[in-house]
Each structure stands twice: as C-alpha cells, then as structure tokens.
Amino acid sequence: MAAQRSVRFYELGGPEVLRLEAQPERQPGPGEVRLRVDAIGLNRAEALFRRGEYTQKPQLPSRIGYDAVGSIDAVGPGVTEVRAGDRVATIPAFAMSQHGVYGDVAIVPARAVVPWPEALPAEQAVALWTAFLTVWGGLIRDGALGRGEWVLLTAAASSVGIAAIQVALSEGARVIATTRSEAKREALLRAGAEHVIVTEKEDLVARVHELTGGHGTDVVFDAVAGAQLERCAQAMADRGRLVVYGYLGGMSAPLPLVPMQRKALTLRAHSISRVTSDPALLREAVAFIQKGVARGAFRPLVDRSFPLDRIVEAHRYLEGSEQVGKVVVVP
C-alpha cells in the first residue's frame, strides 16, 4: 500500500508535540469515507485538544483535526449518500483521536461530510463550515437575531467572528465587534463591523451604550465568557439574548444574576454539536449557508496558509492570536 502523511501526537503539550509521520494507507470502514485532502483548517479547539484541555480528551497516540476539504476516493460498506469523486468538506462530528484530518488523506464518518461549495476555492471552502455552522446555531437559532437589532461580537477577529459579522449583516443587524488589539480594528471595520471596541483601552459597557444611544445590545455572541460575562450582561438591552459559544476567558464564569434579573435577559450556552448531531438542524443550517455563499454574502476570510510540513509553526501562529480569520494548512 502507498504511504501517506498524517499528524499525530504521543503526549500532551505545546505545538512541538505534533509529529508528521508516514503511515500505511488505510481503508474506510463501515459508514466511513476516505478523501484526498486539498486543504485543512485549524481551530482553537484543536490547540486545546492537543493540551488536554478540550471537552474531548485525546487517546494517545492521537490524530487531530476537524476541518478538511477534498475529493472522496473510497467509501466503506453501507455508505450510499456520497460516492467516489464527490468533492466534500468535513464538519466536526467525530472523535479526533480516531478520525483527525491533519494529513494527505482523511477517513471520517460519512455523516460528517457536506458539499464543497463550487463557488469557493479549497482554502476558503475549508474555512466555511465550522465557522458558519457555529454562527447559524448560536446567532440565528439560539440568538434569534432580527433585522435592525444590535449584536455584540466578542473576540471578533477569529474565523467564527468574521463569519458572525457576515451572517449578522445578511440578517440586517448592526454589528459591534470587540478585539483586545488596536492592530485589528481596521481589519474588523473592513470585514463589515459598524463599530469596533478595543477592550484593552476602552470601557466595553460605556462604549456599547454610547454607540447604541443608550439602548444596549440586543444580542451578545460571546467567545470569551469568564470574568467578561458580567460586562457583557451590563452592556445589554432589556430582554436581550446572551449566547456563549467559547471560553477563552476560562471554563467557569460567575453568573451575572443582577443584570439578568433587572433586564430579563436570557443566557444560552451553544455548541456546534447541537447542530451537527441533529440531521434536521444540520440540513437547515447547510441550506442557509449554501444560499449565503451562492449570493456572495458569505466569503470566509483566510489569514495565512502553511504547508503541512510546517504544522508546528502553524499551531504556534494560531495560538499567537495575531490572525484575522482562518489559519489554513495545505498538504
């Protein structure tokens, strides 16, 4: 059998634990498909997974990676929904230790692939699904964002944050983006945010109320949580919806009961798995995203691309938090 390159790690730790290895080619098992990978997208979840800090725990030695695009070249027994030759993208609906996609070839469950939109080249296509599925589930379904409403997006320079800007604009909402870095302000304005708050130098609550004419933000789509959750709640309008989808500020946070009671706020914790594990929701989300791509409203932003043999450097860059948009790796 031909050899293929695959990234694995044998211990928990920093980017340096990742190893690119030659391995015998594998065959897909029942319910699985194999694809030749054209591009890989990196997610912060994978850095947490590599360190043993993610909700999913690695089984060492472990594969890694959720997002890839490529062409199916083999299908396992029982697979009827796709066939060899189909161009597809993977979505995070599997255990990374077993099905991680970092490599020349990926084997994943057939239920974890969706169409590769023809309008997008590989590096944009691989940046599409995880980000926009997260946003659809959190901002549209849970957040019920409506036309004319204000939405506050925290840590908005991430691939999910950029996707959230595009989705919010497509729904007719008004976007306030936050970033810790002054260097990212202009990039977020170019991405479509109406206003940008640099949290290291501006007061989040005061600026939101100033920008909204004292109304506050109707929806918060929060990647940070932690101690900042209280500030987000204080910045909200009456009957606002606070949707938390990440925990960059820590995996626990004090519940902001006073502003929640005073303003009758709702708080939802969102995970992409709520969408990817429900076939009906997934179909609805895929259709929404495909329509946005087709009309040119959704275009993932790629910050930087690395070759696969520089996967360690790519993870270091990912954790440096300098990027605006998606970090991509090309085999």
C-alpha positions as CSV (number, residue, x, y, z in Angstrom):
1,M,0.0,0.0,0.0
2,A,1.1,3.6,-0.7
3,A,2.4,5.6,2.3
4,Q,0.6,8.7,3.4
5,R,1.5,11.6,5.8
6,S,-0.5,12.1,9.0
7,V,-0.1,14.3,12.0
8,R,-0.3,12.6,15.4
9,F,0.9,13.4,19.0
10,Y,2.1,11.0,21.7
11,E,2.0,13.3,24.7
12,L,0.0,16.4,25.7
13,G,1.7,19.8,25.4
14,G,2.5,22.7,23.1
15,P,2.8,22.7,19.3
16,E,6.1,20.9,19.4
17,V,4.4,17.6,20.3
18,L,2.8,17.3,16.8
19,R,4.6,14.9,14.6
20,L,4.2,14.5,10.8
21,E,4.6,10.7,10.1
22,A,4.4,8.4,7.1
23,Q,1.9,5.7,7.6
24,P,0.4,2.9,5.5
25,E,-2.7,3.8,3.6
26,R,-5.9,2.9,5.4
27,Q,-9.2,1.7,4.0
28,P,-12.5,3.2,5.1
29,G,-14.6,1.0,7.4
30,P,-18.4,0.7,7.6
31,G,-20.1,4.0,7.4
32,E,-16.8,5.8,6.6
33,V,-15.4,7.7,3.6
34,R,-11.8,8.4,2.6
35,L,-10.8,11.7,1.0
36,R,-7.7,13.1,-0.6
37,V,-7.2,16.3,1.3
38,D,-6.7,19.6,-0.6
39,A,-6.8,21.9,2.5
40,I,-7.0,21.8,6.3
41,G,-8.4,24.4,8.5
42,L,-7.1,25.0,12.1
43,N,-9.4,25.6,15.1
44,R,-8.6,26.8,18.6
45,A,-10.4,23.6,19.8
46,E,-7.5,21.6,18.3
47,A,-5.0,23.5,20.3
48,L,-7.0,22.8,23.5
49,F,-7.3,19.2,22.5
50,R,-3.6,18.9,22.0
51,R,-3.0,20.2,25.5
52,G,-5.7,18.0,27.0
53,E,-7.9,21.0,27.9
54,Y,-10.8,20.4,25.4
55,T,-14.1,18.7,26.2
56,Q,-13.0,15.8,24.0
57,K,-9.9,14.0,25.6
58,P,-7.2,12.6,23.4
59,Q,-6.5,8.8,23.3
60,L,-2.7,8.7,22.9
61,P,-1.2,8.4,20.3
62,S,-3.9,10.6,18.8
63,R,-4.8,12.1,15.5
64,I,-6.0,15.7,15.4
65,G,-8.1,18.0,13.3
66,Y,-11.7,18.7,12.4
67,D,-11.8,20.7,9.1
68,A,-10.7,19.4,5.7
69,V,-11.8,19.6,2.1
70,G,-11.0,17.1,-0.6
71,S,-12.3,14.5,-3.0
72,I,-13.7,11.2,-1.9
73,D,-11.7,8.3,-3.4
74,A,-13.2,5.4,-1.4
75,V,-16.3,4.6,0.6
76,G,-16.8,2.0,3.2
77,P,-19.6,-0.6,3.4
78,G,-23.1,0.8,3.9
79,V,-22.3,4.3,2.5
80,T,-24.9,5.4,0.0
81,E,-25.2,9.2,0.5
82,V,-21.9,10.0,-1.2
83,R,-19.7,8.3,-3.7
84,A,-16.1,8.3,-5.0
85,G,-15.4,11.5,-6.9
86,D,-17.6,13.8,-4.8
87,R,-15.9,17.0,-3.6
88,V,-16.7,17.4,0.1
89,A,-15.8,19.2,3.3
90,T,-15.7,17.7,6.8
91,I,-17.6,19.0,9.8
92,P,-16.8,18.5,13.5
93,A,-19.0,15.4,14.1
94,F,-16.4,12.8,15.1
95,A,-13.7,11.9,17.7
96,M,-10.5,13.5,16.7
97,S,-8.3,10.7,18.2
98,Q,-9.8,8.3,15.7
99,H,-10.7,10.5,12.7
100,G,-8.5,13.6,12.9
101,V,-8.0,15.1,9.4
102,Y,-4.5,16.6,9.6
103,G,-2.8,14.7,6.7
104,D,-2.7,14.0,3.0
105,V,-5.7,11.6,3.4
106,A,-8.6,11.7,5.9
107,I,-11.0,9.0,6.9
108,V,-14.2,10.3,8.5
109,P,-17.8,9.1,9.1
110,A,-20.0,9.7,6.0
111,R,-22.4,11.7,8.2
112,A,-19.6,14.2,8.8
113,V,-19.2,15.4,5.3
114,V,-21.1,18.2,3.5
115,P,-20.8,19.5,-0.1
116,W,-17.8,21.6,-1.1
117,P,-19.4,24.8,-2.5
118,E,-18.3,25.2,-6.1
119,A,-18.0,28.9,-5.8
120,L,-15.2,28.6,-3.2
121,P,-11.5,27.6,-3.7
122,A,-10.1,25.0,-1.3
123,E,-8.6,27.4,1.2
124,Q,-11.9,29.3,1.5
125,A,-14.1,26.2,1.5
126,V,-12.2,24.7,4.4
127,A,-12.8,27.9,6.4
128,L,-16.5,27.8,5.8
129,W,-18.4,25.1,7.6
130,T,-17.2,25.1,11.2
131,A,-17.4,28.8,11.5
132,F,-20.7,29.3,9.8
133,L,-22.4,26.3,11.4
134,T,-21.4,27.7,14.8
135,V,-22.8,31.1,13.9
136,W,-26.0,29.7,12.5
137,G,-26.7,27.7,15.6
138,G,-25.7,30.4,18.0
139,L,-26.7,33.6,16.4
140,I,-29.7,32.6,14.2
141,R,-31.2,29.7,16.1
142,D,-30.4,30.4,19.7
143,G,-29.9,34.2,19.5
144,A,-32.9,34.8,17.2
145,L,-31.1,37.9,15.7
146,G,-33.5,40.2,13.9
147,R,-33.4,43.0,11.4
148,G,-32.3,46.3,12.9
149,E,-31.1,44.8,16.2
150,W,-27.7,45.4,17.7
151,V,-25.3,42.5,18.1
152,L,-22.0,42.5,20.1
153,L,-19.4,40.0,18.9
154,T,-16.5,39.3,21.3
155,A,-13.1,38.1,20.1
156,A,-14.4,39.1,16.6
157,A,-11.2,38.6,14.6
158,S,-11.5,34.8,14.8
159,S,-12.9,32.8,11.8
160,V,-16.2,32.5,13.7
161,G,-16.2,36.2,14.5
162,I,-15.7,37.1,10.8
163,A,-18.5,34.7,9.9
164,A,-20.7,36.2,12.5
165,I,-20.2,39.7,11.0
166,Q,-21.3,38.4,7.6
167,V,-24.3,36.5,8.9
168,A,-25.4,39.4,11.0
169,L,-25.2,41.8,8.1
170,S,-27.1,39.4,5.9
171,E,-29.9,39.5,8.5
172,G,-30.0,43.3,8.6
173,A,-28.4,43.6,12.1
174,R,-26.0,46.2,13.3
175,V,-22.6,44.9,14.4
176,I,-20.3,46.0,17.2
177,A,-17.1,43.9,17.3
178,T,-14.6,43.6,20.1
179,T,-10.9,42.9,20.0
180,R,-8.1,43.3,22.5
181,S,-5.7,44.7,19.9
182,E,-5.8,48.1,18.2
183,A,-4.0,46.4,15.3
184,K,-7.2,44.5,14.4
185,R,-9.5,47.5,14.4
186,E,-9.2,48.4,10.8
187,A,-9.4,44.7,9.7
188,L,-12.7,44.3,11.5
189,L,-14.1,47.5,10.0
190,R,-13.1,46.3,6.6
191,A,-14.9,43.0,7.4
192,G,-18.1,44.9,7.9
193,A,-18.4,45.8,11.6
194,E,-20.1,49.1,12.1
195,H,-18.1,49.8,15.2
196,V,-15.1,48.2,16.9
197,I,-14.3,48.3,20.6
198,V,-10.7,47.7,21.6
199,T,-11.2,46.2,25.1
200,E,-7.7,46.9,26.4
201,K,-8.2,50.6,26.1
202,E,-12.0,51.2,26.0
203,D,-14.7,50.5,28.6
204,L,-16.9,47.9,27.0
205,V,-20.2,48.7,28.8
206,A,-19.9,52.5,28.4
207,R,-19.0,52.3,24.7
208,V,-21.8,49.9,23.9
209,H,-24.4,52.2,25.5
210,E,-22.8,55.2,23.8
211,L,-22.8,53.6,20.4
212,T,-26.4,52.3,20.7
213,G,-27.8,55.6,22.0
214,G,-28.4,54.1,25.5
215,H,-30.3,51.1,24.2
216,G,-27.7,48.5,24.7
217,T,-27.0,45.5,22.6
218,D,-29.9,43.1,21.8
219,V,-27.7,40.0,21.3
220,V,-24.2,39.1,22.5
221,F,-22.4,36.3,20.7
222,D,-19.6,35.6,23.2
223,A,-16.4,33.6,22.6
224,V,-14.8,34.7,25.9
225,A,-17.1,34.1,28.9
226,G,-15.0,34.1,32.2
227,A,-15.0,37.4,34.1
228,Q,-16.1,39.3,31.0
229,L,-19.6,37.7,31.1
230,E,-20.7,40.2,33.7
231,R,-19.6,43.1,31.5
232,C,-21.4,41.7,28.5
233,A,-24.6,41.4,30.5
234,Q,-24.3,45.0,31.7
235,A,-24.0,46.1,28.1
236,M,-27.3,44.5,27.0
237,A,-30.7,45.9,26.3
238,D,-33.9,44.7,28.1
239,R,-34.8,41.2,27.1
240,G,-31.5,40.7,25.4
241,R,-30.1,37.3,24.5
242,L,-26.6,36.3,25.6
243,V,-25.2,33.3,23.7
244,V,-21.9,31.9,24.9
245,Y,-20.1,29.7,22.4
246,G,-16.5,29.8,23.7
247,Y,-14.5,30.1,26.9
248,L,-11.3,31.9,26.0
249,G,-11.6,33.6,29.4
250,G,-11.8,30.3,31.3
251,M,-14.1,27.4,31.6
252,S,-16.1,28.8,34.5
253,A,-17.7,32.2,35.0
254,P,-19.7,34.0,37.6
255,L,-23.4,34.1,36.7
256,P,-24.4,37.8,36.2
257,L,-27.7,37.4,38.1
258,V,-28.2,41.1,38.8
259,P,-28.3,42.4,35.2
260,M,-30.0,39.2,34.1
261,Q,-32.9,39.8,36.6
262,R,-33.1,43.5,36.1
263,K,-33.2,43.3,32.3
264,A,-35.0,39.9,32.0
265,L,-32.0,38.5,30.0
266,T,-31.7,35.0,28.6
267,L,-28.4,33.1,28.7
268,R,-27.7,30.2,26.3
269,A,-24.5,28.1,26.0
270,H,-24.1,27.0,22.4
271,S,-22.1,24.1,21.0
272,I,-21.8,23.3,17.3
273,S,-22.5,19.7,18.2
274,R,-26.1,20.7,18.8
275,V,-26.4,21.3,15.1
276,T,-24.0,18.6,13.7
277,S,-25.7,15.8,15.8
278,D,-29.2,16.6,14.6
279,P,-29.8,15.7,10.9
280,A,-32.8,18.1,10.6
281,L,-31.0,21.0,12.1
282,L,-27.9,20.3,10.0
283,R,-29.9,20.2,6.8
284,E,-31.5,23.6,7.7
285,A,-28.1,25.1,8.5
286,V,-26.4,23.8,5.4
287,A,-29.2,25.2,3.2
288,F,-28.9,28.6,4.9
289,I,-25.1,28.6,4.4
290,Q,-25.2,27.5,0.8
291,K,-27.7,30.2,0.0
292,G,-25.4,32.8,1.6
293,V,-22.4,31.6,-0.4
294,A,-24.4,31.5,-3.7
295,R,-25.4,35.1,-3.4
296,G,-21.9,36.2,-2.4
297,A,-22.9,37.2,1.2
298,F,-20.7,34.6,2.9
299,R,-17.0,34.6,2.0
300,P,-14.6,33.1,4.6
301,L,-11.5,35.2,5.3
302,V,-8.2,33.3,5.2
303,D,-5.5,34.9,7.3
304,R,-2.5,32.8,6.4
305,S,-1.6,29.4,4.8
306,F,1.1,27.0,5.8
307,P,2.4,23.8,4.2
308,L,1.7,20.6,6.1
309,D,5.3,20.0,7.0
310,R,5.2,23.3,9.0
311,I,2.2,22.2,11.1
312,V,4.1,23.0,14.4
313,E,4.7,26.6,13.2
314,A,1.1,26.8,12.1
315,H,-0.1,25.9,15.6
316,R,2.3,28.4,17.1
317,Y,0.8,31.1,14.9
318,L,-2.7,30.0,15.8
319,E,-2.0,30.4,19.5
320,G,-0.3,33.7,19.0
321,S,-3.7,35.3,18.3
322,E,-2.4,37.5,15.6
323,Q,-4.7,36.3,12.9
324,V,-7.8,37.8,11.4
325,G,-9.8,34.9,10.0
326,K,-8.8,31.3,9.4
327,V,-5.4,29.7,9.5
328,V,-5.1,27.1,6.8
329,V,-2.7,24.2,6.1
330,V,-2.1,22.8,2.6
331,P,-0.7,19.2,2.2
